[in-house]
Structure formats: structure tokens, C-alpha cells
Amino acid sequence: MKISKEKALEFKNRWRIVNEIQRKEPQKLSPLKKLHQLKILMKWAKDFGWIETLKSEELAVRKRWIKLKKLYHA
């Protein structure tokens, strides 16, 4: 399906606006609301069985961070 250049630019501009709003919204939230959202995300991780997967990858991630810190003398 082909669209005109004008329609493509309109589409691009609409998504730019959406992205700006999504970037600004978290800045408006109270710390309590942010904590509540984090709690929900952590529950989802448990409910979906992601905790075990994340734990299994934790050591590899820690090793990569140590390597990066050594490389950049942090």
C-alpha cells in the first residue's frame, strides 16, 4: 500500500507527539504512584514466571558490568 508524502509526514508527526507525551507523563507522577506502578510490574514478573529467567541471567549481567567498569576505569 502506497501513501502520499503528505500522509507519511502526518503519520510521523502524530507519533512524534505521542512519544513526547509518553516521555513527559512519568515526570508528572507522584513518587507514590511510581512506586505503585513498580509494584505492579514486579507482580507481573512473578505471575509470568520471569523471576526465574531473570535470576538465571543475573550472573552473566553482573560479569558484563564488571568487565565494562574495568574497561572504562570506573
Secondary structure, DSSP 4 states (H G I P E B T S, - for coil): ----HHHHHHHHHHHHHHHHHHHHHHHHS-HHHHHHHHHHHHHHHHHTTHHHHHHHHHHHHHHHHHHHHHHTT-
